[in-house]
Amino acid sequence: AQSVSQHNHHVILSEAASLELGCNYSYGGTVNLFWYVQYPGQHLQLLLKYFSGDPLVKGIKGFEAEFIKSKFSFNLRKPSVQWSDTAEYFCAVNPSGAGSYQLTFGKGTKLSVIP
Amino acid sequence: GAGVSQSPSNKVTEKGKDVELRCDPISGHTALYWYRQSLGQGLEFLIYFQGNSAPDKSGLPSDRFSAERTGGSVSTLTIQRTQQEDSAVYLCASSAGTSSYNEQFFGPGTRLTVL
């Protein structure tokens, strides 16, 4: 079975600071990788995803993530955060292919951006 | 179009009572998932429905938990004889297919508190 580790429980940044949230997964085969975001009072929504190809993927709102296969990592980055990025961020994986629908999530990282 | 909806948004119950949580998936989505988010934990997979196929119940934590999906649309998650450890946010998601490449769209969740 796969597992996901998010290293930071709570990150506090000032506006315009750069962001990197760590995510490592454990699985012996090929995986799909996702970052979901949950803004305060809102439902979980997809930020970006990686299936194959270019390991650097770009998502909404200026976020990007890089898949490093040798490190089993999929870290989320943003060059300059805004107050509106305050949210909880979840990394998730599932095995690639048909019938592999179950997402395994990390415990989440809460990001607080101070104006 | 309308997203995934869940009701109630909040439910407070006494230990030992039964509760029913409802999920309306996005119209046309054949796959439906239930997840549980406990305090400080990531999302935990509970159960999955796809069309008329037998559901994948592998994530249900005990036999007090059950779910059904009527007419391939609305789903109800039932927890019998609730315990305090059942307190969590219960999230429903739907997707257009069963492949691992199909994005799962999440509802706002039902926050269950067992006193």
Interface residues (C-beta under 8 A of the other chain):
Chain A: V4 Q6 N32 Y36 Q42 H43 L44 Q45 L46 K49 F51 F90 A92 N94 P95 S96 G97 A98 G99 S100 Y101 Q102 L103 T104 F105 G106 K107 G108
Chain B: G3 V4 A31 Y33 Y35 G40 Q41 G42 L43 E44 F45 Y48 Q50 D56 G59 L91 S95 T98 S99 S100 Y101 N102 E103 Q104 F106 G107 P108 G109
